[in-house]
Amino acid sequence: MIVNIISKEKNMELRAGSRLKSAVCDTEVIAVKAPAEDVDIRCGGVAMNDPTSSDGEGGSPAEGADGGTLMGKRYVNADESLELLCTKPGAGSLGVGDTLLEIKESKPLPASD
């Protein structure tokens, strides 16, 4: 993990299978798809941590980033280069930087005529 200490953002090298937890709520996610470049993944407006870390625990989600996460839902960015699976729901919304992620729409199953 690469940490940008000047701006207090955590730009992390993310790989498929990486686990993250929120510093401000109960949300935990697994990366399903990750971009090649480092990303600043946030929950509740605060950078997410390694699940074994206790850095910055406490507080509450920032206003505008407090819509919550849903268990079992996949969250993606606009170009779908990042996909996170929520394994534990919480009060904070997932985002990359200040841009919130959206719930990925499920694909319809093919007809079995």
C-alpha positions as CSV (number, residue, x, y, z in Angstrom):
1,M,0.0,0.0,0.0
2,I,1.3,3.5,-0.9
3,V,0.3,6.2,1.5
4,N,0.2,9.9,0.5
5,I,0.8,11.6,3.9
6,I,0.6,15.2,2.7
7,S,-3.1,15.1,1.8
8,K,-4.0,12.3,4.2
9,E,-5.4,10.3,1.3
10,K,-4.4,6.7,0.9
11,N,-3.7,5.8,-2.7
12,M,-3.4,2.1,-2.7
13,E,-2.3,-0.4,-5.2
14,L,-5.4,-2.6,-5.3
15,R,-5.6,-6.1,-6.7
16,A,-8.6,-8.5,-7.2
17,G,-9.2,-10.2,-3.9
18,S,-7.9,-7.3,-1.7
19,R,-10.0,-6.8,1.4
20,L,-10.7,-3.3,2.9
21,K,-12.7,-2.0,5.8
22,S,-14.1,1.4,6.6
23,A,-12.5,3.7,9.2
24,V,-15.9,5.3,10.1
25,C,-18.5,2.5,9.9
26,D,-18.9,-1.3,9.7
27,T,-18.5,-1.5,5.9
28,E,-16.1,-4.2,4.6
29,V,-15.4,-4.9,0.9
30,I,-13.5,-7.2,-1.4
31,A,-12.0,-5.9,-4.7
32,V,-13.5,-8.0,-7.6
33,K,-11.9,-5.9,-10.3
34,A,-9.1,-3.3,-9.9
35,P,-7.5,-0.7,-12.2
36,A,-3.8,-0.8,-12.9
37,E,-3.1,2.6,-11.3
38,D,-3.3,3.4,-7.6
39,V,-6.7,4.5,-6.3
40,D,-8.0,6.5,-3.3
41,I,-10.9,4.3,-2.1
42,R,-13.1,5.8,0.5
43,C,-16.1,4.9,2.6
44,G,-18.0,7.7,4.3
45,G,-15.6,10.2,2.9
46,V,-12.6,8.7,4.7
47,A,-9.9,6.5,3.2
48,M,-10.4,2.7,3.7
49,N,-8.0,0.6,5.7
50,D,-6.6,-2.9,5.6
51,P,-8.9,-5.1,7.7
52,T,-6.2,-5.9,10.2
53,S,-5.5,-2.2,10.8
54,S,-7.0,-0.1,13.6
55,D,-6.0,3.2,12.0
56,G,-8.5,6.0,12.4
57,E,-11.4,3.9,13.7
58,G,-14.3,5.9,15.0
59,G,-16.2,8.9,13.9
60,S,-19.0,9.0,11.5
61,P,-19.5,9.2,7.7
62,A,-19.1,12.7,6.2
63,E,-22.3,14.5,4.9
64,G,-23.0,13.4,1.4
65,A,-21.1,10.1,1.8
66,D,-23.6,8.7,4.3
67,G,-26.0,6.8,2.1
68,G,-24.8,3.4,3.3
69,T,-23.7,0.2,1.7
70,L,-25.7,-3.0,1.1
71,M,-24.5,-6.5,1.7
72,G,-23.8,-8.6,-1.4
73,K,-24.1,-5.6,-3.8
74,R,-21.3,-4.8,-6.2
75,Y,-20.2,-1.2,-6.5
76,V,-18.5,0.2,-9.6
77,N,-17.0,3.5,-10.9
78,A,-18.3,5.2,-14.0
79,D,-16.0,3.3,-16.5
80,E,-16.3,0.0,-14.5
81,S,-12.6,-0.3,-14.1
82,L,-13.1,-0.8,-10.4
83,E,-15.6,-3.2,-8.8
84,L,-16.0,-3.8,-5.1
85,L,-18.2,-6.4,-3.4
86,C,-19.7,-5.4,-0.1
87,T,-19.2,-8.2,2.5
88,K,-20.4,-6.3,5.5
89,P,-22.9,-3.4,5.3
90,G,-22.4,0.0,7.0
91,A,-23.6,3.6,7.1
92,G,-20.9,5.1,4.8
93,S,-21.1,5.3,1.0
94,L,-18.2,3.9,-1.1
95,G,-16.3,6.2,-3.4
96,V,-13.1,6.9,-5.3
97,G,-11.8,10.2,-4.0
98,D,-14.9,12.5,-3.8
99,T,-16.8,10.6,-6.5
100,L,-19.3,8.1,-5.1
101,L,-19.5,4.6,-6.6
102,E,-22.8,3.2,-8.0
103,I,-24.5,-0.2,-7.5
104,K,-23.7,-2.4,-10.5
105,E,-26.9,-3.4,-12.3
106,S,-27.4,-7.1,-12.7
107,K,-27.5,-8.6,-16.2
108,P,-30.7,-10.2,-17.3
109,L,-30.5,-14.0,-17.7
110,P,-31.0,-15.3,-21.3
111,A,-34.4,-16.6,-22.2
112,S,-34.7,-20.4,-22.2
113,D,-37.3,-20.8,-24.9
